[in-house]
Amino acid sequence: MFVNAVYYPSWKIYKGQRPSLLNVACITHIIYAFAWVHANGTVNLSDQWADADMIVDGHLGCLNACTALRHATRRMPKVLLSLGGGGEGSEHFAAAARTVETRKRFAITVKEIVLKYDLDGVDINWECPQDEEEGENYVQLLATLRGYLPLERFEVTAALPSNEWALKNIDLSRAASYLNYVNLMTYDFSGPWLNKTGHHAQLYTPEEPHSLAATLSVNYAASLLAVRNVPFHKITLGIPLYGRSFLRTHGVGHSYNGQGGELGVYDYRDLPRPGAQEYVDENAVAAYCIGTNGEFVTYDNQITVEKKAIYARNNRLAGLFYWAGTGDAQGDKSLVRTGYMSLHGF
């Protein structure tokens, strides 16, 4: 059984995107995002109302609604709680991991939440240790956590960026020894922080990349972990269920002026854009669409996800994960379904 994990962001409930809309028949893990980590090591839910108090799918809170989905299919998907996240979500991780005392407090409060909500484990989303000392504390934090969440009962995963500068401070081989899976965030290779457009989730690096950022790819990221002795059977590849928009451009490698969508992003279910022509770069294995208004949107579609699933299968990786499940399409267009079917050779 390959991993086909889906992140569920709690804030999506305010847009009516309930956990019950997830394609649970094709999901092995639901990873609930996020809980907050504090400098003193304590961990708590980030939105008490959404996470635990409001009525969602007939249950108290989104977290209980997710655990109830275990019984919606014979596959019984595991439910993990993701800790931290990008930006402010990770700002206190370094302090929490700094001392024996704060690491122990972290592990104790995490276990309390796991038991209270009947979870199968946690996902560590520290983005990311800034120096060697923080990298060593990262590993020590995982070791301490494993003392409270033993391998035979609980799963511990970690979401990690997919470039060398973000990974260089972590002893990845030691870290992986405490983890069930490493969720490699193989997306956002391109975005509004760059001055030229590019594919944001390409499987392969082009022969002649137009910039340093364009050298990033799924294959490049997986290779980084391989040379750092992370077992392939613990690596899952990230699939974005969203596309990144660039306006007034001529395509990959060109300048642009502005972004469309909400903060430059469209959910996958809304792609390709109305009136736009969809293409697949067969060499990079990346989908995109171009509108008559000069809008270029880069994303994954069924063709590219199938190829990524085959790549994972052929290289004996653990499988795939998706950020975030609420952006998926329903029915046969679902990328979660496409990935699941392709991983298992259906």
Buried (B, 14 or more C-beta within 10 A) or exposed (E): EBBBBBBBBBBBBEEEBBBBBBBBEBBBBBBBBBBBBBEBBBBEBBBEEBBBEBEBBEBEBBBBBBBBBBEBEEBEBBBBBBBBBBEEBBEBBBBBBBBEEBBBBBBBBBBBBBEEBEBBBBBBBBBBBEEEEBBBBBBBBBBBBBEBBEEEEBBBBBBBBBBEEBBBBBBBEBBBBBBBBBBBBBBBBBBBEBEBBBBBBBBBBBEEBBBEBBEBBBBBBBEBBBEBEBBEEBBBBBBBBBBBBBBEBEBBBBEBEEBBBEEBBBBBBBBBBEEBEBBBBEEBBBBBBBBEEBBBBBBBBBBBBBBBBBBBBEBEBBBBBBBBBBBBBEEEBBBBBBBBBBBBEE
